[in-house]
Amino acid sequence: MSTHSTIDDIEYAIRSPHYDAFTEPAQSKLLLIRLRGGATGAIPNASAGRRRSMRLRAMVNRVNAVAEGFVNHYEPAPEEDVMRWKRGLGQLAVKHYIKGEMKKRGRQLQTHPDRSVLVDFPAGYTLYVHLKGPANDPRKDCYLLHSTIAHRFRSPAEFFLHLIWLMKGKPWGRDKCECKYCKPKRTQTEIGEQYDTGYVRKPRITPPTTRRGGSSAEEIVGGLEDEGALTCASTSST
């Protein structure tokens, strides 16, 4: 099912049972992708409880770090890293799935794939940052958690095939897709070479105009202003 329609100033490129792809007046050249509630593969009811547990553990570990001089814990990722992931996933989903779906329907993508953003992670998934090392200069790695099929996804390049599979409605009657965790014989290097996931560009986005009731574009654009890599890079500050 697909339409090219305008509802409440939102122009839909695709409407499907599992996701929508659309633009809004404030960012007419930015394609937004929103999954519907059933498009998930997360551990049932795990996210909220685990977030509370991780926050408590992070607080305890920060206190211990002061005395012991090192940290090793997870905490919710900062917004700039969340937006890097959503931007990367949106671009990969458009490039490797949505663009083809529009072509099947006799439509052309009106925006460049680089100007695509996933509005939210699938229901139940949360991005965390793992801090490990000296308390004053820990290594930082971002991971998408709460999937039923993988302990953690380490980058948008690891997760995007699973995301596309969710957007398709989890086809084939089983909880497996083409990602490295569903098909362990595939390596991430092979996937990267096949899909050219080594680099995803950052779109240039102009400040949105304010309109009554706000908009999804306005809510997410703030996180797109900073330059950055696709992942929460494994870093130590200098």
C-alpha positions, 0 to 999 in steps of 0.5 A: 500500500502506498500513497502520495498524499498530504495530511495535516501538511505532511506529504507521504512518499510511502504509507505501509502497514509497518512504516511511513516515509514522509516530508514536512513543510519545515523540512520539505527536503528531509525525508523522515522515516517512522516505524509503526508500533508493531515493527519491532524485534525487541525484548518484550517490556524490557526497555523501561526496566532495563533503562532504570537498572542501567541508570542506577548501575551507572550512578553506583559506578560513577561513585565507585569510579571516584574512589577507584579511578576507573569506570566500566558501565553503560548509560543512555547515549547522549542526544548527538550520538542518538541522532548520528545513528538515526541519520545513518539508519535513515540514509541506509534504509532509503538507499537500500530499500525505500528508494526501490519500493518507490520505483516499484510504485512508479514514483521517484524519490524527491530528496537525496538519500543523504537527507533521510532520518529515522524518526525513532528507533524501533519500539523497545530499542535504546542506544547506550554508551559503554564507558570503560577505562580511566574515569577522567578519560574513558573509552566510549562505544555506542551500542543499540540494545534490547534486540531478541536476536543480538546482545548488541548492535555496534553501528548503523551498518550492523543494524540497518539490514535488521531495520529493513527486515522490520520495515518489511514486516518480518517476512519469511515467517521467522525471526531472522533477516540478512544481518550478521547476527541472524546469519552468523556465516556472514561477516560485517566486512562482507556486508559492508562491501556488498552494501557500501556501508563504509561512509554515510554523508551528513545532510545539510539542514537549515533551521526549521520554521516554527508552526503550530503544534510543532513537527517531527522534523523540528524535534529531530533537527536540533540533533543534526546540527553537529558534525560527527561520525555514524557511530559513537566512535570508540574514543578517548579524549586527549 
